[in-house]
Every structure is written in structure tokens, then in C-alpha cells.
Amino acid sequence: MRVVHILFLHQTGSRNPLGVNSNYDKLPFHQYYSIKDLIGFRLVLRLLGYMCFFSPWLLGDPENFITANPLVTPVHIQPEWYFLFAYAILRSIPDKLGGVIALAASVAILYVIGFCGAYQIKGIPFYPLRKPLF
């Protein structure tokens, strides 16, 4: 659809509100623009092919050449914000079992707090002096 649209646009023009014949300065689309685009595509493909075959590491990242250390997590790898607490717990405890137990305990605390009893503290809107602040 795009190619047909551009073809008709170059053949007939976009608008001619006065009805004046304006075909005297138009170039035919197929011969001139098609050949120009084909030459441009061939040039770009040759440049990319040259880069791909003769210097493949030209646009590569230098960090790909650093030897991997399985004991250290790379600096640029970080979890999403909602997993940061678990990531910090697991990195701070060197023992795997201890880290898993600490992670399970940190999540279990959230469940235990709900059963601890009624809270005596009310929210800010219920204190008379803090109502204007709220």
C-alpha cells in the first residue's frame, strides 16, 4: 500500500487546487527514484557487509572481552526494584542455606505482624492537632 501510494503521489501529484497543468517539471518516479534507492540500498548493504566480515568487533561492547568470574555478579546486573530486598539478603549472607532461611524469615515477618494484635496508634487524620496538616 505504501509503495502504491508513493507511486501515485509521484505520478499525479498531491494537490492541484487551481487545475493548472504542473506536469512539465515532474520526474517519473520509476526510473529515477527507483534506481537511486537501489543504489543507496546496495551501498548501505556493502558497508554493513564489510563491517560484518572484516571488522566484526568494531561496534561490539568492550565488556564482552572481560573474563567471567562466577563468584562475582557484574555491576550492571541488578534486579527490579521489587526484588532488591531479596537480592540484598541473598548477597549479604555467604551461606546458601542461611540466605534462603533469612529470605523466608523476611517474608514470614510480614505475615506474622498481621496477627500480633490490635494497634493503638491511629492515623494522622484522627489526631485533632494534625488534621490541618493532613
C-alpha positions in Angstrom: 0.0 0.0 0.0 2.8 2.4 0.8 4.6 1.7 -2.5 1.4 2.2 -4.5 0.7 5.4 -2.6 4.1 6.8 -3.3 3.9 5.7 -6.9 0.6 7.5 -7.4 1.8 10.5 -5.5 4.8 10.9 -7.8 2.8 10.3 -10.9 -0.2 12.6 -10.3 1.0 14.9 -7.5 -0.6 15.6 -4.1 -2.9 18.5 -4.8 -3.7 20.8 -7.7 -6.5 23.2 -6.4 -6.2 25.6 -9.3 -6.4 22.9 -12.0 -3.2 24.2 -13.6 -1.2 21.7 -15.6 2.0 21.2 -13.5 3.4 18.1 -15.2 6.1 20.0 -17.1 8.6 19.9 -14.2 7.9 16.4 -12.8 10.3 13.5 -13.0 9.0 10.0 -13.5 9.1 8.0 -10.2 10.1 4.6 -11.5 13.2 5.3 -13.4 14.9 8.0 -11.4 13.9 7.4 -7.8 13.8 3.5 -8.0 17.4 3.4 -9.3 18.5 6.0 -6.8 17.0 3.9 -3.9 18.5 0.7 -5.2 22.0 2.2 -5.4 21.6 3.5 -1.9 20.5 0.1 -0.6 23.4 -1.6 -2.3 25.8 1.0 -0.8 24.5 0.5 2.7 24.5 -3.3 2.4 28.1 -3.2 1.2 29.2 -1.1 4.1 27.4 -3.3 6.6 28.8 -6.4 4.9 32.3 -5.0 5.1 31.9 -4.3 8.8 30.4 -7.7 9.4 33.1 -9.7 7.6 36.3 -7.7 8.0 35.9 -6.0 11.4 33.1 -7.7 13.3 34.2 -6.3 16.7 34.1 -2.7 15.6 30.7 -1.9 17.1 31.0 -4.5 19.9 30.9 -3.8 23.6 34.3 -4.0 25.4 32.7 -5.7 28.4 32.2 -8.8 26.2 36.0 -9.4 26.4 36.3 -9.4 30.2 36.9 -12.9 31.6 33.8 -14.1 33.5 34.1 -14.6 37.3 31.3 -16.9 38.5 31.7 -15.7 42.1 31.0 -12.0 41.5 27.9 -10.6 40.0 28.6 -7.9 37.4 27.9 -4.3 38.5 25.5 -3.6 35.6 23.2 -6.6 36.5 20.6 -5.6 39.1 17.1 -6.9 39.7 13.9 -4.9 39.5 13.1 -2.7 42.5 10.6 -5.1 44.0 13.3 -7.8 44.2 16.0 -5.6 45.7 15.4 -6.7 49.3 15.7 -10.3 48.4 18.8 -9.6 46.3 20.4 -7.7 49.2 19.6 -10.5 51.7 21.0 -13.3 49.4 24.2 -11.3 48.7 24.9 -10.4 52.3 24.8 -14.0 53.6 27.5 -16.2 52.1 25.9 -19.5 53.0 23.2 -20.6 50.6 21.0 -22.2 53.2 21.4 -19.3 55.6 20.4 -16.9 52.8 17.3 -18.8 51.9 16.3 -19.1 55.6 16.8 -15.3 56.0 14.8 -14.6 52.9 12.0 -16.8 54.1 12.1 -15.2 57.5 11.9 -11.7 56.0 8.8 -12.6 54.1 7.3 -14.5 57.0 7.6 -11.5 59.3 5.1 -9.6 57.1 2.6 -12.4 57.7 3.3 -12.6 61.5 2.8 -8.9 62.1 -0.8 -9.1 60.9 -1.6 -11.5 63.8 0.2 -9.5 66.6 -2.9 -7.8 67.9 -4.7 -4.5 67.6 -2.7 -1.4 67.1 -3.2 1.5 69.5 -1.9 4.1 67.0 -4.3 5.9 64.9 -3.6 7.6 61.5 -2.8 11.3 61.1 -6.4 12.3 60.2 -7.7 11.2 63.6 -5.5 13.4 65.8 -7.1 16.9 66.3 -3.8 18.9 66.1 -2.7 17.1 62.9 -6.0 17.5 61.0 -4.9 20.7 59.3 -1.6 19.1 58.3 -3.5 16.2 56.8 
